[in-house]
Amino acid sequence: MALSDDEILREAGRIRARRRLRVAKTCAVCGKPFEGIAQARYCSDACRMAAARERKARHDVDPDDIVYIEPHRPGESTRDYIIRGRREAIERGEMSPDKAELSAWDEEQIALIDEMEADRDELFREHGLFDDSTEIIRRSREERSKQLSGQ
């Protein structure tokens, strides 16, 4: 009896899985010894999920740790905005004056931001503001329909 391609691939996968090197390990959550493949870290799905919950809890943000950053003022350049933010941080005692100077790398990054903002503004001038991707798709379809109908 001939095997189909899918059956051959499934059997090859089973053979590979049986050949994987299994080693004695210790669970990273409960500390229980277990036998698993080299990259296994947990003895069970329960420990794997407990580790995921712990990672998530470590990344939850305390509302007291949120810092409000004032947005750009109308007509303010990115460079002026950053300098103003650093000046205000110095006044609040959060930054030393010697750290407030912009390095060559900072200036390069500001130039890149300015370039990206100019590209964004040009895109908006050419195509207008899009509310969402549905609007972009709708406009593209209209343009394509006009092209196909010869208008």
C-alpha distance (Angstrom), angle and dihedral (degrees) to the residues before:
residue distance angle dihedral
M1 . . .
A2 3.82 . .
L3 3.80 119.4 .
S4 3.79 122.1 -132.9
D5 3.79 120.4 -120.6
D6 3.82 90.8 -105.1
E7 3.80 92.0 52.0
I8 3.81 91.3 49.0
L9 3.80 91.5 50.6
R10 3.82 92.2 47.4
E11 3.80 91.6 51.3
A12 3.83 91.4 47.2
G13 3.82 88.4 52.7
R14 3.80 91.2 50.9
I15 3.81 91.2 50.4
R16 3.82 91.7 49.4
A17 3.81 91.3 48.5
R18 3.83 91.7 51.9
R19 3.82 90.4 50.8
R20 3.81 95.4 53.0
L21 3.75 111.7 119.1
R22 3.79 110.3 -107.9
V23 3.79 118.0 -157.5
A24 3.79 137.3 -175.2
K25 3.81 109.1 -100.7
T26 3.80 140.2 168.9
C27 3.81 120.0 -123.5
A28 3.81 112.1 -110.3
V29 3.83 91.3 -142.8
C30 3.81 109.4 38.4
G31 3.81 99.8 16.7
K32 3.81 92.6 -128.3
P33 3.83 115.9 146.0
F34 3.81 116.0 -115.1
E35 3.79 140.4 163.2
G36 3.78 117.4 -115.9
I37 3.78 146.2 137.6
A38 3.79 117.8 -68.1
Q39 3.80 96.5 -94.2
A40 3.83 96.1 45.3
R41 3.81 113.7 116.9
Y42 3.79 103.5 172.9
C43 3.79 134.0 53.8
S44 3.81 95.7 -140.8
D45 3.79 145.6 5.5
A46 3.81 88.4 -100.8
C47 3.82 91.2 59.7
R48 3.82 91.3 43.2
M49 3.82 90.3 53.9
A50 3.82 92.0 44.6
A51 3.82 88.9 54.1
A52 3.82 90.7 49.6
R53 3.82 90.9 50.8
E54 3.80 90.2 49.4
R55 3.83 91.8 50.6
K56 3.81 90.0 49.8
A57 3.81 91.9 48.9
R58 3.81 90.5 52.5
H59 3.81 90.2 54.5
D60 3.81 96.8 47.5
V61 3.81 110.1 114.2
D62 3.78 122.2 -125.4
P63 3.84 108.2 -134.8
D64 3.82 89.0 -133.3
D65 3.82 88.9 61.7
I66 3.82 94.2 58.4
V67 3.80 113.1 108.9
Y68 3.80 119.3 -155.4
I69 3.78 113.0 -137.3
E70 3.77 116.5 -163.8
P71 3.82 112.8 -124.9
H72 3.78 126.2 -120.3
R73 3.77 114.1 -70.8
P74 3.81 116.1 -125.0
G75 3.81 109.5 -77.5
E76 3.82 93.1 5.7
S77 3.80 114.7 138.2
T78 3.78 121.6 -132.3
R79 3.81 90.0 -111.4
D80 3.82 92.4 52.4
Y81 3.80 90.2 46.1
I82 3.82 92.3 53.7
I83 3.79 93.0 45.2
R84 3.81 90.7 49.3
G85 3.81 90.6 49.3
R86 3.80 91.4 51.0
R87 3.81 91.9 46.8
E88 3.82 90.6 51.9
A89 3.82 90.4 47.8
I90 3.82 89.3 53.7
E91 3.81 90.3 50.1
R92 3.82 90.2 51.6
G93 3.82 90.2 48.1
E94 3.81 93.1 -116.3
M95 3.81 95.1 117.3
S96 3.77 133.6 34.9
P97 3.82 116.3 -124.1
D98 3.82 92.6 -119.7
K99 3.84 89.6 60.7
A100 3.81 92.3 52.0
E101 3.81 95.7 75.7
L102 3.81 114.6 101.9
S103 3.79 114.3 -119.6
A104 3.80 124.4 -144.5
W105 3.81 88.1 -101.5
D106 3.84 90.4 52.7
E107 3.80 90.2 50.7
E108 3.81 90.4 49.9
Q109 3.81 91.5 51.1
I110 3.81 91.3 48.3
A111 3.82 89.6 51.5
L112 3.83 89.5 52.4
I113 3.81 91.5 49.7
D114 3.81 90.4 49.7
E115 3.81 89.6 50.4
M116 3.82 92.2 50.6
E117 3.81 91.6 47.9
A118 3.81 90.3 50.9
D119 3.83 89.9 51.2
R120 3.82 90.6 48.8
D121 3.81 91.9 49.3
E122 3.83 90.6 49.7
L123 3.81 90.5 50.2
F124 3.81 90.9 51.2
R125 3.82 91.2 47.7
E126 3.81 91.4 51.6
H127 3.81 99.3 41.1
G128 3.79 106.3 16.2
L129 3.76 126.1 -129.0
F130 3.79 116.0 -46.0
D131 3.78 119.4 -148.0
D132 3.78 93.1 -155.7
S133 3.78 144.0 -28.8
T134 3.82 91.1 -80.8
E135 3.80 89.3 65.0
I136 3.81 91.4 49.8
I137 3.81 91.1 50.9
R138 3.82 92.0 46.9
R139 3.82 92.1 52.0
S140 3.81 91.8 46.4
R141 3.81 90.8 51.7
E142 3.81 91.4 49.6
E143 3.81 91.4 50.9
R144 3.81 91.2 47.5
S145 3.82 91.9 48.3
K146 3.81 90.3 52.2
Q147 3.81 90.6 49.8
L148 3.81 92.7 49.6
S149 3.79 94.1 46.5
G150 3.83 90.9 50.1
Q151 3.78 97.0 -119.2
